[in-house]
Amino acid sequence: MNLTIWIVDGYEEAFAKNIVIVTLGFIINFINGLFVVTFFSNPVFSRDSRYILYIYLVINDMLMICVSVTLYVLSYASPLLNASLCCILLVLGTTTSLITPLNLAGMAIERFIAICKPLHHSRICTPQRTYIFICLLWVLGTIPPLVDIIILLSITSISFFGSAVSCYSFSLLPTKAHKERTTALQVIYMSLVWIIIIYTYCRVMFTARKAVSKGSANKAQSTILLHGVQLLLCMLSYITPFMNVIITPFFPLHRTKITFCIYLLTNIMPRLLSPLIYGVRDQKFMKQMKEYFTCRVIIVKIVPSKS
């Protein structure tokens, strides 16, 4: 592979960008980490399929942030990286990116069963079945990148995986046909998720209108609607190249700054939405979190004994 390295950022600008990315990644993972600790600190959450799906969505986002930030920093610190390590990072990044919308679909289905089929919820949405569903998500998420690795192995020699490549711009897809196939598969995944979310939202909305007590149904309806908003944010990462192509010609002298801002808006900031939607809105989860992390001051009053 013929590689040309373009130095487009000055030292101060590159340093500032990396500090911003690493700091935001640390803050997001720290916040998500608080929710993970809260989940495992109370066994009640591990027996509820809703919280299990939520926490694995958070863990998936944490992995995605780690991979994304690592690739960004390596693009400056070490432009040329071992091809094998690069493939591992790209496979993990692609898998976590595909799992997020599928997990959102699973959470929408769980809310649909809880509101529309309440008598069957405890039988259908058991912790064991939830963990099986999460394993299925990982299988579905790893299929596209593993297929790309197999294709790459079939058209290149083994020695290629010991060479150095530019991981930031390297693609597992060697030809246009392969890229179109993977893009089509991603579109199918996204379309399936949209169908599930729209269907569950409509069913929950109709159930809320008929329900005598509309509190839980309306809350579930709002949650599923927020699933759709989060899915839209997840899809922003797929239109990042088009945004660069459309916006950059208007400000050609600020191309790297535009790319950096788009990367923040489409890949980093949406990862903040998960804890805000589920953790903060859920009263039980927030109550447990406050009890676990709030420092209590115990005042001991010493009363002198009467002799």
VEXKE-78654 format. One record per atom (N, C-alpha, C, O, CB): residue in one letter; z, y, x. Coordinates in steps of 0.1 Angstrom, whole numbers, plus 5000, padded with zeros to 4 digits. Each point is the difference from the previous one (the first is absolute). Glycine has a CB too. Layout:
<nodes>
AZYX ...
</nodes>
This chain:
<nodes>
M500049885008 M500050124992 M500050125009 M500850025009 M500449864972 N497950225016 N500050125007 N500950104993 N499850044988 N497849925020 L503450094999 L501050084994 L499950145007 L500050015012 L501549804982 T498650294998 T500050145005 T501350074994 T500250004988 T497250015013 I503450045008 I501350064996 I499850154999 I499650065010 I501749755001 W498950244977 W499950154998 W501450065000 W500849974991 W497050004996 I502450125022 I501350085000 I499850124992 I499450105004 I501349815019 V499950094965 V499750124991 V501350084997 V499950114995 V498349754995 D503050095014 D501250074997 D500650045013 D500049925010 D500449954969 G500250255022 G500750045011 G501449935000 G500449934991 G498450295009 Y501949795012 Y501249935001 Y501050044990 Y500749924994 Y498950065030 E500650154974 E501050054990 E499749964986 E500949964992 E499550235023 E498349824981 E499649964987 E500249854998 E500549954989 E497850235010 A501349745010 A500249854999 A501549975000 A500449914992 A497450055020 F503050104996 F501449985000 F500650034986 F500849934995 F499350115030 A499550084970 A500650044987 A499649904989 A500849974991 A499150275016 K498849724993 K499649904989 K500849875001 K500449954990 K497350155011 N502549855011 N500749885002 N501550014996 N500549914994 N497950025024 I502250184985 I501350034996 I500250004985 I500949944994 I499550195027 V498649944972 V500050014985 V499949864994 V500749964991 V498350275010 I500049695004 I499849874995 I501249905002 I500449944990 I497150095014 V503049975008 V501149915003 V501350044992 V500749924995 V498350055028 T501250174976 T501250044992 T499949974986 T500949954994 T499350245022 L498649834978 L499849974985 L500149854998 L500749954991 L497950255006 G500949725012 G500149864999 G501449955001 G500449914993 G497350075017 F503150084999 F501449965002 F500850044987 F500849924995 F499050115030 I499950094970 I500850054988 I499749914988 I500949964992 I499050275016 I498849744990 I499649914988 I500649865002 I500549954990 I497350185007 N502149815015 N500649875001 N501550005000 N500649914996 N497450035018 F502650174990 F501550024999 F500450004985 F500949934996 F499250195026 I499249964970 I500350004985 I499749874994 I500949954992 I498550295007 N499549705004 N499749864995 N501149905005 N500349914992 N497250155006 G502949965014 G501049905005 G501350014993 G500749904998 G498250125024 L501550104973 L501250014992 L499949924987 L501049944996 L499450295014 F498449774984 F499849924988 F500049855003 F500649934992 F498150264998 V500849785021 V500049855004 V501549965002 V500349894995 V497450135016 V503150064996 V501449965003 V500750004986 V500949914998 V499050195025 T499849994968 T500750004987 T499749884992 T500849944994 T499150315006 F498849705001 F499649884993 F500749885005 F500549924992 F497350185004 F502349885017 F500649885005 F501650015000 F500649905003 F497350075011 S502650154983 S501550015000 S500649954987 S501249984999 S498650215016 N499449804974 N500549964987 N499149884995 N498850014998 N502050234997 P499949645003 P499249884996 P499450024986 P499149924996 P502449945018 V499050244978 V499450014987 V498550045001 V499349954991 V503050135001 F497350005017 F498650045001 F499149885004 F498949994996 F501950245011 S499749675001 S499249895004 S499849904989 S499249915002 S501750125021 R499849994966 R499849914988 R499150064990 R499849944989 R502449965015 D497350224998 D499150074991 D498650025006 D499950065010 D502150064981 S497049825002 S498750005005 S499450155002 S499250025008 S500549764981 R500850315002 R499550145001 R500450065014 R499250065006 R501049964969 Y501149965029 Y500450055013 Y499449935012 Y499850055010 Y502350024978 I497749805010 I499449925011 I498650055003 I499650025011 I501749784982 L497950224996 L498650055002 L500150145006 L499250045009 L500049834972 Y501750215015 Y500250145005 Y500350005015 Y499350075008 Y501450014969 I500349845027 I500450015014 I498949945009 I499950055012 I502549934981 Y496849925003 Y499049955008 Y498850105001 Y499350005010 Y501449774984 L499250314996 L499050115001 L500450105010 L499250055008 L500249924968 V501950065024 V500650105010 V499849945015 V499650075009 V502150014973 I498749795019 I499849935013 I498650015005 I499750025012 I502349834983 N497150124996 N498550005003 N499650145004 N499350025010 N500349804974 D500950295010 D499750135004 D500650045014 D499450075007 D500649994968 M501249885028 M500550025013 M499249945011 M499850065010 M502549954979 L497249875008 L499149945010 L498750085002 L499550015011 L501549764983 M498550284995 M498750075000 M500250135008 M499250045008 M500249874970 I501850165020 I500350125008 I500149975015 I499450085008 I501850024972 C499549795023 C500149975014 C498749975007 C499750055011 C502549854983 V496950034999 V498749975006 V499250125001 V499350035010 V500849744981 S499950314998 S499150125000 S500550105011 S499150065007 S500549914969 V501750065025 V500550095010 V499749945014 V499750085009 V502150004975 T498449795018 T499749945013 T498650025004 T499750045012 T502149794984 L497350154995 L498550015003 L499750155004 L499250035009 L500349784976 Y501150285007 Y499850145003 Y500550055014 Y499350065007 Y500849984968 V501149925028 V500650035013 V499249945011 V499750065011 V502549964979 L497449855008 L499249935011 L498650075002 L499549995011 L501749804983 S498350274996 S498750065002 S500150125010 S498950045006 S500549904970 Y501850115026 Y500250115010 Y500649945013 Y499550035011 Y500850144971 A500749745016 A500749955012 A499249905008 A500050005012 A502150044976 S497249885005 S499249895006 S498749984992 S499949914992 S502249985017 P496950194994 P498749994992 P499449875001 P499449954990 P500250295015 L500549685006 L499549875001 L501149904999 L501050005008 L497150085007 L501849834976 L501049904997 L499449865001 L498849984997 L502550194989 N499649735017 N499549865000 N499549964986 N500650034990 N501049915028 A497250004981 A499349974988 A500949914991 A500050014988 A497850025023 S502949874995 S500849914992 S501150084993 S500349984988 S499249835028 L501250274991 L501150084994 L499550104990 L500650024989 L500649965032 C497650074981 C499350094991 C499749934987 C500250054989 C498850085030 C500549744982 C499749924988 C501349974992 C499950014987 C498149895025 I503150074995 I501249974993 I500550134992 I500449984988 I500249855030 L499350284988 L500550134993 L499150034988 L500550044990 L500350045032 L497849904980 L499150034989 L500249904989 L499950044988 L498550065028 V501849774987 V500249904989 V501350034992 V500050004988 V498849835026 L502350214993 L501250034994 L499950134991 L500550004989 L500849885030 G498050224987 G499850124993 G499149984987 G500350064990 G500050065031 T498749804980 T499149984989 T500749924989 T499950024988 T498149985027 T502849904989 T500749914991 T501050084992 T500149994988 T499649825027 T501150274992 T501050084993 T499450114990 T500550034990 T501149935030 S497250094985 S499350094991 S499549944987 S500050064990 S499350065031 L500349754980 L499549934988 L501149954991 L499849994988 L498249955025 I503150034993 I501249954992 I500550104991 I500549974989 I500049875030 T499650294985 T500650114992 T499550004986 T500850004991 T499550135030 P498449884977 P499550014986 P500349874992 P500250004988 P498050165019 L501749735000 L500249874993 L501549994996 L500349954989 L497949945024 N502750164995 N501450004997 N500350094988 N500849974992 N499849985032 L498750174976 L500150094988 L499649934987 L500650024990 L499050175026 A499349734985 A499649934988 A501149904996 A500249984988 A497450045019 G503049915002 G501049904997 G501250074993 G500649954991 G498749915028 M501150264986 M501150084994 M499750044986 M500850014992 M499850075031 A498149964975 A499650044987 A500149884990 A500450024988 A498150165022 I501149704994 I500049884992 I501549974997 I500349964988 I497649955022 E503050105000 E501449984997 E500650094990 E500749954991 E499549975032 R499450214977 R500550094990 R499449974986 R500750024990 R499650165028 F498449784982 F499449964988 F500749884993 F500350004988 F497550085021 I502649824999 I500749884995 I501450044995 I500449964990 I498349895025 A502050244993 A501350044996 A500050084987 A501049994992 A499650025032 I498450074973 I500050084988 I499349934988 I500550004989 I499550205025 C498949734989 C499249944989 C500449864997 C499849954989 C498350205017 K502549785004 K500449864998 K501449985005 K500349925009 K497350004994 P503450164992 P501350005005 P500749864999 P500849975009 P499450274985 L499549684996 L500649874999 L499649905011 L500749905003 L499550144972 H498649995030 H499449905010 H500250065015 H499649935009 H498749994973 H502250205019 H500150065013 H500849925010 H499649985011 H500150244978 S501549745007 S500949935009 S499549875004 S500349945011 S501650174978 R497249835003 R499449875003 R498850015008 R499749925009 R501149994970 I498450205019 I498750025008 I500350065013 I499549965011 I499250064968 C502150095021 C500250085012 C501349965007 C500950075001 C497850124989 T501349695016 T501149955007 T499850045015 T498950035004 T501449784980 P500850205023 P499950035015 P499149915007 P499350045009 P503050054990 Q497849784998 Q499249905007 Q498550034998 Q499249995009 Q502649844989 R497850194989 R498650034997 R499650145007 R498850015003 R501449864975 T500750225022 T499750135006 T499749985015 T499050065005 T502450064979 Y499449805023 Y499749985014 Y498749925002 Y499250035010 Y503249974995 I497349914986 I498749935001 I498850104998 I499050005007 I502149794984 F499150315000 F499050104997 F499850095013 F498950035003 F501749974972 I500550035032 I499950085012 I499349935011 I499250065007 I502950054987 C498149765007 C499349925010 C498550004996 C499150005009 C502949854995 L497750144983 L498650004996 L499350135004 L498950015003 L501749844978 L500250265017 L499550135004 L499650015015 L498950055004 L502550054978 W499449845026 W499750005015 W498849915003 W499250035009 W503250014996 V497549854987 V498849925002 V498750084997 V499050005007 V502349794988 L498750284993 L498950084996 L499750115009 L498950045002 L501649904974 G500650125029 G499850125009 G499549965014 G499350085006 G502550024982 T498549785016 T499549965014 T498649945000 T499449985010 T503049984996 I497150004982 I498749945000 I498950095006 I499349955008 I501449924971 P499150265016 P498950085006 P500150025015 P499049985006 P501050134972 P501249935028 P500050025014 P499849875008 P499450005011 P502050194985 L499149694999 L499849885007 L498649955000 L499549955009 L502849994985 V497050094994 V498649975000 V499250085010 V499149955006 V501149994969 D500250195026 D499450095010 D500249945014 D499150015009 D501250194976 I500949755018 I500349955013 I499149875003 I499549995011 I502950104987 I497449834992 I499249885001 I498550045003 I499449945009 I502249934975 I498050235009 I498650055002 I499950065014 I499049975007 I500750084969 L501350025029 L500050065013 L500049895011 L499350015010 L501950194981 L499549695006 L500049895010 L498749935000 L499649955011 L502850024985 S496950034993 S498749925000 S498950085007 S499049945004 S501749964974 I499450235023 I498950085006 I500450055014 I499150065007 I500150004970 T502049925028 T500450055013 T500649885008 T500349904994 T500150344997 S499749785021 S500649905009 S501550025000 S500650104997 S497349895017 I502849904991 I501550015001 I500450115010 I501150064998 I499049694996 S499150275016 S500450105010 S500150144994 S500750085006 S498149785011 F500650164972 F500050144994 F501550034997 F500450125001 F497349854990 F503149935004 F501450034996 F500950035012 F501150044998 F498549814982 G499950135032 G500750045012 G499650145006 G500650055009 G499749714996 S498750304988 S499550125005 S500750124994 S500949984992 S496949925011 A501950225002 A500650124995 A499150074990 A498850025003 A502650015018 V499150024968 V499250074990 V500850124995 V501250015003 V497749774990 S500450315001 S500650124994 S500549964986 S499249994990 S499350175023 C502849814986 C500549944988 C500050094988 C499849964988 C501649905026 Y498750274989 Y500050104989 Y498650004992 Y500050034988 Y501750115025 S497249844995 S498750004993 S499449864999 S498949994995 S500850245014 F501049674996 F499549864999 F500049954986 F501050024993 F499849945031 S498249964973 S500049944987 S499849855001 S499349955009 S499750264982 L501749725000 L499949855000 L498649964994 L499649895002 L502950094996 L496850114996 L498849984993 L498850035009 L499750125002 L501449924976 P498249875028 P499050035010 P498750054994 P499250075007 P501849765007 T498650154974 T498850044994 T500250074987 T501049994994 T497849825017 K500150264984 K500150074988 K500249914988 K500650034990 K497950155020 A500849704991 A500149904989 A501549964998 A500449984989 A497249945016 H503150055006 H501449965000 H500850114994 H500949974992 H498849885028 K500150274984 K500750114994 K499850024985 K501050024993 K498950105029 E498949864974 E499750014985 E500749894993 E500550024989 E497350095016 R502349775001 R500649894993 R501550024998 R500649984990 R497749875020 T502450205001 T501450034999 T500350114991 T501050004993 T499249925030 T498950194977 T500250114991 T499949954985 T500850054992 T498350115026 A500049754980 A499849954986 A501249924996 A500550014988 A497149985015 L503049935006 L501249934997 L501250094997 L500849984991 L498449835024 Q500950304993 Q501150104997 Q499850074987 Q501050024993 Q499250015031 V498549994972 V499850064987 V500449914989 V500550044990 V497650095020 I501649744992 I500449904990 I501550004998 I500649994989 I497449875017 Y502850145006 Y501450004999 Y500550134992 Y500849984991 Y499349905031 M499450234982 M500450134993 M499650004985 M500850044992 M498950085030 S499249834975 S499649994986 S500949914992 S500450034989 S497250015017 L502749855000 L501049904993 L501350074998 L500649984989 L498249835022 V501750264999 V501350074998 V499950114989 V500950014992 V499649945033 W498450124975 W499950114990 W500049934986 W500650064991 W498150095025 I500649744982 I499949944987 I501449954996 I500450024988 I497349915017 I503150025004 I501349954997 I500950124996 I500749994990 I499049815026 I500350314992 I500850114997 I499750074987 I500950034992 I499350005032 I498549984973 I499650074988 I500449914988 I500450054990 I497650065022 Y501749764989 Y500449914989 Y501550004997 Y500450014989 Y497649845017 T502850135005 T501450004998 T500550134994 T501050014992 T499249835027 Y499350274986 Y500450144995 Y499750014985 Y500950054993 Y498750055030 C499349864973 C499650014986 C500949914991 C500550044989 C497150015017 R502749834999 R500849914992 R501550054999 R500649994989 R497949825018 V502050245004 V501350065000 V500150124991 V501050024993 V499449895030 M498550174977 M500050124992 M500049964985 M500850074992 M497950055026 F500649784978 F500049964986 F501449944997 F500450024989 F497149935012 T503149985008 T501349944997 T501050114999 T500949994992 T498549805021 A500550324995 A500950114999 A500050074986 A501050044995 A498849995030 R499049984970 R499850064987 R500749924989 R500550054990 R497450055017 K502149774994 K500649914990 K501549975002 K500749964990 K497049945007 A502750135015 A501449965003 A501050094992 A499850124999 A499549795024 V501850034974 V501150074993 V500750095011 V500350124998 V500049704984 S500150115029 S500650075011 S498950025011 S499549915006 S502849994989 K497250235006 K498850035008 K500450035014 K499150035008 K499850044972 G502349945024 G500450045013 G499449925012 G499350055008 G502850034982 S498249795010 S499549915010 S498449995000 S499449995011 S502849894988 A497250124989 A498649994999 A499350125006 A499049995007 A501349864973 N500350275016 N499450125006 N500250015015 N499150065007 N501350064971 K500749845027 K500250005014 K499049915007 K499550035011 K502950024986 A497449834998 A499049905005 A498650065000 A499349985009 A502249834984 Q498250264996 Q498750074999 Q499850105011 Q498950015006 Q501249954969 S501050125027 S499950105011 S499849935014 S499350055008 S502150114978 T499449735015 T499949935013 T498649955003 T499550015011 T502949934987 I497050004992 I498649955002 I499050115002 I499149985008 I501549824977 L499650315008 L499250125003 L500150045014 L499050045006 L501250034970 L501049935030 L500250045014 L499449905009 L499650035011 L502550084983 H497849765001 H499349905008 H498550045002 H499549995011 H502049834980 G497950234998 G498750055001 G499850125010 G499050015007 G500749914970 V501350175023 V499950115009 V500149965014 V499350045009 V501850104974 Q499849765020 Q500249955013 Q498749925005 Q499650015011 Q502949984985 L496949944994 L498749935003 L499050105004 L499249985010 L501449844975 L499350305008 L499050105004 L500350055014 L499050025008 L500850054968 L501549955028 L500350045013 L499649905011 L499650035011 L502350114980 C498349735005 C499649895009 C498550005003 C499549975010 C502449894982 M497350184997 M498649995001 M499550125009 M498850005004 M501149894973 L500950215025 L499650115008 L499649965014 L499150065006 L502450094981 S499149745018 S499749965014 S498649945001 S499450005010 S503049954993 Y497050014985 Y498749945000 Y498950115000 Y498849985004 Y502149834984 I499550325008 I499050104999 I500250105012 I499450115000 I500549874975 T501049995035 T500250085011 T498750045008 T499850115003 T502549794999 P496850005001 P498850035007 P499150104992 P499450095006 P500749695005 F499950214976 F499250094992 F500650145000 F499250105000 F500049714986 M502150205014 M500650135000 M499850075013 M499750125001 M502149804984 N498250005026 N499750065013 N498550055001 N499750115005 N502049735005 V497450084984 V498650045000 V499850134992 V499150085004 V500249684999 I501450254986 I499850114991 I500650135005 I499450104999 I500549744982 I501350155024 I500850125004 I499650055014 I500050125002 I501949804983 T497949995024 T499850045014 T498950105002 T500250095008 T500749694998 P497950204988 P498950105002 P500450144997 P499450095006 P499049734989 F502550204996 F500450144997 F500950065011 F500050135001 F499849814974 F500949985032 F500950055011 F499849925012 F500949925004 F500850164979 P497149935024 P499749915011 P500950025012 P500249915008 P497550094984 L502850125010 L500950035011 L501449944998 L500849995010 L497950224994 H501649754984 H501349944998 H499949854995 H500849964992 H500150275002 R498249705012 R499749874995 R501249915002 R500449924991 R497250115015 T503149975006 T501149925003 T501250034991 T500749914996 T498550065027 K501050164974 K501150044991 K499849954986 K500949954993 K499550255021 I498349814981 I499749954987 I500249854999 I500649954990 I497750235007 T501349745013 T500249865000 T501549965000 T500449914994 T497450075019 F502950104995 F501549985001 F500650024986 F500949924996 F499150155028 C499750044969 C500650034987 C499649904990 C500849964991 C499250285015 I498749724994 I499649894990 I500749875003 I500449934990 I497450185008 Y502449865014 Y500849885004 Y501450004994 Y500549904995 Y498150085026 L502150144981 L501350024995 L500049984984 L500949934995 L499650225024 L498649914974 L500050004986 L499649874994 L500549964989 L499050285012 T499749685006 T499549884994 T500749875005 T499949904993 T497950225005 N502849895013 N500649885006 N501550005002 N500749904999 N497250075012 I502650154992 I501550015003 I500850044988 I500949944996 I498550125027 M500250064971 M500850054989 M500149914987 M501150004994 M498250235015 P499749704987 P500149914989 P501149905001 P500549954990 P497150085006 R502849935016 R501149905002 R501350064996 R501049924999 R497749985020 L501550234979 L501250064995 L500249974985 L501150024995 L498850155023 L499049804975 L500150004986 L500849884995 L500650014989 L497250105010 S502149775008 S500749884995 S501550024998 S500449974989 S497849905023 P502550184998 P501550024997 P500250104990 P501049994992 P499549955031 L498750174976 L500250104990 L499849954986 L500750044991 L498650135026 I499749754981 I499749954987 I501049904995 I500550014988 I497150025017 Y502849875003 Y500849894995 Y501450025004 Y500949984992 Y497249875010 G502250175011 G501450015004 G500850114994 G501149994995 G498249915026 V500150224980 V500750124995 V500150004985 V501050054994 V498250085026 R499849834973 R500050004985 R500949894994 R500450014989 R497350085012 D502649805007 D500749894995 D501550035002 D500550025011 D497749824994 Q502550184983 Q501450035001 Q500949905007 Q500950035007 Q498850104972 K500049745018 K500849895006 K499950005015 K500949995007 K498849884972 F499050155026 F499850005014 F500650125007 F500649985010 F497249894985 M502150254999 M500550125006 M501649995000 M500650045009 M497450094983 K502649814997 K501449995000 K500549915011 K501050035007 K499050004969 Q499349865026 Q500449915011 Q499850065014 Q500849985009 Q498649834976 M499550275016 M499750065013 M501150115003 M500450015012 M497149954984 K502950114994 K501150105002 K501349945004 K500750055009 K498150104975 E501549745009 E501349935003 E499949945014 E501149995007 E499249964969 Y498650015029 Y499949935013 Y500050105011 Y500549975011 Y498249844978 F500650305010 F499850095011 F500950134999 F500150075010 F497649854991 T503050104988 T500950114999 T501349975008 T500749904998 T498350174979 C501450025031 C501249985008 C501250054991 C500050124996 C498849915026 R502149884976 R501250044992 R501250045009 R500249935010 R499049914972 V501450275015 V501150045007 V501349954993 V500250044989 V498550175020 I502149714997 I501249954995 I501150085004 I500350015012 I498849764987 I501650294992 I501250095003 I501349914998 I500249964989 I498550265005 V502049775016 V501349935000 V501150095000 V500250085009 V498849735003 K501850194977 K501150094999 K501349935005 K500449904994 K498450224987 I501849935028 I501249945006 I501250074994 I500250125001 I498649825021 V502049984971 V501250064994 V501249955008 V500349885002 V498750114975 P501850115028 P501149965008 P501149924992 P500350044989 P499350165025 S500949704992 S501049924993 S501350074999 S500450075010 S498449724997 K501950194983 K501450054998 K501049915006 K500249894996 K499150234984 S501449935030 S501049925007 S501450044995 S501049955004 S497550025016 
</nodes>
